[in-house]
């Protein structure tokens, strides 16, 4: 057996998500991406990653901020 074929190269592989959402607000937010049927609620101070977003397509991202009983909606679109 060849000793070189058994060695493992010393590489560091890091997978980064196409979209990372960090909620730095003191309120909960809800993120919706209708094109991939994705919805998530992010509480204050939490974060989430979306790994299955195709960046070659246009997506509409809806962010709703929940302040007491009111809700504010922000729609984002990017290429």
N, C-alpha and C positions, 0 to 999 in steps of 0.2 A: 504494500500500500504506500502510496506517495504521501509523505508528510505535508507537503504544500497544499494538497487538495483538502486536507482536514482543517486547515487553519481558517479562522473567520476574520475577514477584514475589519478594521477598526473604523467603521463609519457610523455616523449619527444621522438617522433619517427622521425628519420631523414633518408630520402631516399637519397642515394648517387649514382651517375651514375657510370656505369662500366668504362666509358672512359670520361675524361675531357680534352679538348684541350685548352691551353692558348697560344695565339700568342703574344710572347714578342718581336718579330722582328719588325723592322720599315717598313716591307713590308707585303702585303697581302699574305695569303697562302690559298690553296685549299686542303681540306681533302676528300679523297674518300675511301670508304670501299665497294668494288665491291660485296662481298658476301651478303650484305644486301641492296645493291643498294642505298647507302647513299652518298651524295655529299654536301659539304658546303664550302662556301668561308668565311674565317675569316680575317677581316681587322686588321691592325696593332693595337695592344693593346687590342683586343677583345678576348672573350672566348666563347666556346660552349660545351655543354654536349651531350653525346650520351647515352640514357637510354635503348635502345632496342638492345644492343650488347650481344650476348650469349658468356660468357667467357669459356664455356665448349668446344667450337669449335675454330678451328684455323681460323684466319682472316688475310688478307693482307690489310695493311693500306698504302695508297699512299698519300704523302704530297708533294705538288708542291708549290715552293716559287716563287713569281713573283717579279723580280727585273727589273725595267724599262720594256723593251720588252722581256727580257730573262726569261726562266723558268727552274728551277732546280727541279728534281724529286728525292724523297727519298721514298723507299719502306720498310715498316716495317712488320714483321711477328712475331706473338707471339702465345703461346699456352694458 
